[in-house]
């Protein structure tokens, strides 16, 4: 598994948590996950970040933004 594979997996989980209430219920995400509703998830490249690192930018509907870097340690 590569960093890009992990990125795709995390992106899928975040996208589903943001878009699908049934998904949030199925994986037993607590009520704070409702903050993910309407969130936008983009790769670093799609978000225009100048880095070769794998990672995601998570922007919540209130404008809060998180950058999630993915680094393989072994």
C-alpha positions as a Markdown table, in Angstrom:
| # | Residue | x | y | z |
|---|---|---|---|---|
| 1 | Unk | 0.0 | 0.0 | 0.0 |
| 2 | Unk | 1.3 | 3.4 | -0.9 |
| 3 | Unk | 0.7 | 6.9 | 0.5 |
| 4 | Unk | -1.6 | 7.6 | -2.5 |
| 5 | Unk | -3.6 | 4.4 | -1.6 |
| 6 | Unk | -4.0 | 5.6 | 2.0 |
| 7 | Unk | -5.0 | 9.0 | 0.7 |
| 8 | Unk | -7.7 | 7.6 | -1.5 |
| 9 | Unk | -9.0 | 5.5 | 1.4 |
| 10 | Unk | -9.2 | 8.4 | 3.8 |
| 11 | Unk | -10.7 | 10.6 | 1.1 |
| 12 | Unk | -13.4 | 8.0 | 0.5 |
| 13 | Unk | -14.2 | 7.7 | 4.2 |
| 14 | Unk | -14.4 | 11.5 | 4.7 |
| 15 | Unk | -16.5 | 12.0 | 1.5 |
| 16 | Unk | -18.9 | 9.3 | 2.7 |
| 17 | Unk | -19.1 | 10.8 | 6.2 |
| 18 | Unk | -19.7 | 14.2 | 4.7 |
| 19 | Unk | -22.4 | 13.1 | 2.2 |
| 20 | Unk | -24.2 | 10.1 | 3.7 |
| 21 | Unk | -26.0 | 10.1 | 7.0 |
| 22 | Unk | -26.6 | 6.3 | 6.7 |
| 23 | Unk | -22.8 | 5.8 | 6.3 |
| 24 | Unk | -22.2 | 7.9 | 9.5 |
| 25 | Unk | -24.8 | 5.7 | 11.3 |
| 26 | Unk | -23.4 | 2.4 | 9.9 |
| 27 | Unk | -19.8 | 3.1 | 11.1 |
| 28 | Unk | -21.1 | 4.5 | 14.4 |
| 29 | Unk | -19.5 | 7.9 | 14.1 |
| 30 | Unk | -20.5 | 10.1 | 17.0 |
| 31 | Unk | -22.7 | 13.2 | 16.8 |
| 32 | Unk | -19.6 | 15.5 | 16.2 |
| 33 | Unk | -19.4 | 13.9 | 12.7 |
| 34 | Unk | -22.4 | 16.0 | 11.8 |
| 35 | Unk | -19.9 | 18.8 | 11.4 |
| 36 | Unk | -18.6 | 16.9 | 8.4 |
| 37 | Unk | -22.0 | 17.3 | 6.7 |
| 38 | Unk | -21.4 | 19.4 | 3.6 |
| 39 | Unk | -17.6 | 19.3 | 4.0 |
| 40 | Unk | -15.4 | 19.4 | 0.9 |
| 41 | Unk | -12.4 | 17.0 | 0.7 |
| 42 | Unk | -9.7 | 17.6 | -1.9 |
| 43 | Unk | -6.2 | 16.2 | -2.5 |
| 44 | Unk | -3.3 | 18.5 | -1.9 |
| 45 | Unk | -2.8 | 18.6 | -5.7 |
| 46 | Unk | -6.4 | 19.5 | -6.4 |
| 47 | Unk | -6.3 | 22.2 | -3.7 |
| 48 | Unk | -3.2 | 23.8 | -5.4 |
| 49 | Unk | -0.8 | 23.1 | -2.6 |
| 50 | Unk | 2.8 | 23.0 | -3.8 |
| 51 | Unk | 4.1 | 19.8 | -2.3 |
| 52 | Unk | 4.9 | 16.3 | -3.4 |
| 53 | Unk | 3.5 | 14.8 | -0.1 |
| 54 | Unk | 0.3 | 12.9 | -0.2 |
| 55 | Unk | -2.5 | 14.5 | 1.7 |
| 56 | Unk | -5.9 | 16.0 | 1.9 |
| 57 | Unk | -7.5 | 19.3 | 2.6 |
| 58 | Unk | -10.8 | 19.1 | 4.5 |
| 59 | Unk | -12.9 | 22.3 | 4.5 |
| 60 | Unk | -15.9 | 22.4 | 6.7 |
| 61 | Unk | -19.1 | 24.3 | 5.7 |
| 62 | Unk | -18.2 | 27.0 | 8.3 |
| 63 | Unk | -14.9 | 27.7 | 6.5 |
| 64 | Unk | -12.7 | 25.8 | 9.0 |
| 65 | Unk | -9.9 | 24.0 | 7.1 |
| 66 | Unk | -7.6 | 21.1 | 8.0 |
| 67 | Unk | -4.7 | 19.7 | 6.1 |
| 68 | Unk | -4.0 | 16.1 | 6.6 |
| 69 | Unk | -0.5 | 14.9 | 5.5 |
| 70 | Unk | 0.1 | 11.2 | 4.9 |
| 71 | Unk | 3.7 | 10.1 | 5.4 |
| 72 | Unk | 4.8 | 6.4 | 5.2 |
| 73 | Unk | 7.1 | 5.7 | 8.2 |
| 74 | Unk | 8.2 | 2.2 | 7.2 |
